[in-house]
Amino acid sequence: MKNLAIAFCCTAELDPSFPLRMTKQTMKYLLKKILGRAFAPDTFLYNTYHKGRGVLASTLSGFPSQKLIVIGVTGTNGKTTTCNMLANILAVSGAKVGLATTVNFWIGDKRWVNESKMTTLSPFALQKLLRRMVNAKCKYAVIETSSHALNQHRTWGIFYDVAVFTNLTQDHFDYHRTFEEYRDAKAKLFRELYASPRQSGVPKIMVLNFDDPTSSYLAKYPSDHTFYYTIERELPLETRESSLSATAIQLSPTGSSFEMRTPTGTLPVRLHLPGTFNIQNALAAASAAFALGVPTPIIKQGLESVTSVPGRMDRIKVGQPFTVICDYAHTPDGFEKVFSAVREFSPKKLIAVFGSAGDRDKTKRPVLGKIASNFADTIILTEEDPGNEDPMDIINQIRPGIPPEKFHEDENLYIIVDRKAAVRFALEQAQPDDTVLFLALGAQTMMATRTGLIPYDEREYIKSLLQ
């Protein structure tokens, strides 16, 4: 029976369409029938299977991370933006950089879209990518590192040199079950950092968000240097020589400016990405670069030269008289940050289009509805990577969070299951100076449905309608 379960999982690895045809819920059900709970995330068989894949992938690839300075960025929100900012800073410094995030890959000047719908690739794909970075003579590898990847040993044999933490809020409770389990999965990156193999002259560094309480939990793990960043709190004296902070913050609809305080001085920074949360992302990237010895003028130049990150507060402008923004926000914290940033500079009506991913944490669905109702004037509920679930069932689980006394169906609340139809309707409703906010799909080019992955690039579809 155990051999049958392993063969079952290997089929999912070898045939990329298999998990979507079978879906996660169906796979879990069949595995439970075969093994009871013997293949749950906290069991010996589960760990043996995933660790075996990680060991095999690293060994076959020859442990390429030993020839790279590897930076891992983890957290609930902000990982992709932080990775892109950091990669840009390192590239501006003159280094050749490899990057792997939810939305994009870099190997030096070669850039392409991540269509896998995985934040962190399978161990075989990830090790192959690292080997390509080594062959291209990259100095750095910046890897967006998910809790699933850490828990499933996808990063086994990748010897991180810098571990960056953005924040920790509700997400993935379908998998981790509790906040503590989720936190501990993230903590693995920091727990294993100091003892991992080293390159000559390269220290083991932690970069922590001083504004997030989980940082105090992560700080107990050893490192050669620990750097903090903050925009909210006064730093203790003992941390100020290894910390970056932002003061004199000024926000605008298209970006922000602030004074970046570093241990070597203060300098002004003008970001082209809006929202206070992007200042936090910029400080995380700047702290990692500073810890690696990048001069502060180069850090400033690298941050200011980032004009956009695919699918992150992405403005679509083709001459229309209203604002259109696409963002990947799909968690309660992400919703809160994006909505508050957009609402501040939306003088007229704010139209929000969103759903919630299928086969994922169901507890957050009414919370997303509640947050949206606090900011939006019009809500359009639609499908969003429904996977094996009925999109209408997901919508009905979002609706209890939307107050019926404020939102009335077919007046300022619309249910349009087909995503393309919802997008088209939202754009038709928009008047001059309104804002239309499309959430959760961001820069993705595929949507997961019961029939498998179907091509869908929301940004390109919006452009085609507006043009």
Residue, then its C-alpha position, 0 to 999 in steps of 0.5 A: m500500500k505504501n508503494l502504491a501511495i508513493a507511485f501515486c504521488c510520483t505520477a503527480e510529479l512526472d505529469p504536470s496536468f495530473p494534480l489538476r485533473m485529480t485535484k488536491q482534495t481528490m488526491k488527499y481523499l484517495l491517499k487517506k483511503i490507501l494509508g489512513r493518515a499515514f501520508a499527512p504532512d506531519t507523518f514519517l512517510y510524508n517526510t520521507y517521500h518529500k525529503g527523498r525527492g529533495v535529496l535526489a534533486s540536489t545530488l543529481s544537480g551537483f549542489p549548485s547553490q554552493k557556487l552562488i550567494v543564495i538569498g531566500v525571502t519568506g513571509t505571507n505578503g511582499k515576497t515577490t516585490t522584495c525579491n524583485m527589488l533586491a535582484n534589481i539592486l544587485a544587478v545595478s551593483g554590476a553583479k549577475v543575478g538569478l531570480a525565482t519568484t511566483v511571477n518571474f524568473w531571471i538568469g542575468d539578462k534573460r527574463w521570463v514568466n513563471e507559468s507553473k503557478m508555484t511560488t517555489l518550484s519542485p526540487f528538480a525544477l529548482q535545482k535545474l534552475l540553480r544549475r543554469m544560474v551557475n552555468a551563466k556565472c551568476k553571483y547571486a540567486v534570489i529565491e522566493t521561498s514558500s512555507h509549503a516548499l520548506n515543509q516539503h523539503r523542496t529546498w533541501g540541499i540549497f544552502y542559503d546565505v541570507a534569510v529575509f522575513t517580510n511578515l506573517t498573517q493568516d494564509h494557508f490554514d488549509y495546509h498548516r492548520t494553525f498559525e503556529e504550524y505556519r510560523d514554524a514552517k517559515a522558521k525552518l529557513f532561519r533555523e537551518l541557516y547558521a549551520s548550513p555549509r558556507q562559502s569562504g568569506v560569506p556570512k550567514i545573515m538574517v533580515l527581519n521586519f521589526d514591525d512584525p511580532t514574529s521577528s522576535y520568534l525568529a531572532k532566537y536562531p543564531s546568525d553571523h549578523t541580524f539586520y532589522y528594518t522598520i517604519e513604525r517602531e523606535l529601534p532599541l539602541e543595540t540594534r541601530e547599528s544594524s538596522l534600516s528605517a524609513t522616516a518623512i514618508q510621503l505617499s502619492p497615487t503612483g509611488s512614495s518618497f521617504e528618508m532611508r536611515t542606514p548605519t552609514g547615513t541617511l538618503p532620500v528615496r523615491l519609489h515608483l510603487p505606491g503604498t506604505f507596504n511597498i516601503q517595507n518591501a523596499l527596506a527589506a530589500a535594502s537591508a539584505a543588500f546593505a548586509l551584503g556590502v552594497p553601497t547605499p548610493i547603489i541601493k538607492q539607485g536600484l530601488e528607484s529604477v524599479t518602475s513596476v513588479p508584474g501584477r503588484m499594484d500594476r497600473i494599466k493605462v491605455g488612455q482610459p479616463f479612469t484608473v485600473i489596477c491589478d494586484y495579486a493580493h489574496t490574503p486578509d492582510g494583503f487585502e487590507k494593505v492594497f485596499s487602504a492604499v488604493r482608497e486613499f487616492s480614489p476620489k470617486k467610486l472604487i470598484a473591486v473585482f475578486g473571488s477566492a482560490g479553490d482548494r485553499d483556506k476557506t476560513k479567510r473567504p468571508v474575511l475577504g468580503k468584509i475587508a472589501s466592503n470596508f473600502a469598496d463602493t461596488i463589489i463584483l464577485t467572480e471566479e479565481d482559480p476555482g480548481n476542483e470547487d464550484p466557483m458559486d460555492i466559493i462566492n457564497q462563502i465570501r458573501p456572509g462577510i459583506p454587510p447586506e445593509k450596505f451592499h445590495e445585489d444588482e445595485n452595488l453587489y454583482i455576482i458574475v461567475d465568469r471572470k472575463a464577463a466580470v472584468r468586462f462588466a467592471l470596465e463598463q461601469a467605470q466613470p471618469d476618475d473612478t478606480v477599478l481594482f482587480l485582485a488575486l490573479g495579478a500577473q498570472t497567465m493561467m487559471a486553475t479549473r476543474t478541467g485543468l490549467i486554462p490560459y488567462d492573462e488578466r492584464e492583457y485581457i483588460k488592455s484588449l478591452l480598453q483598446 
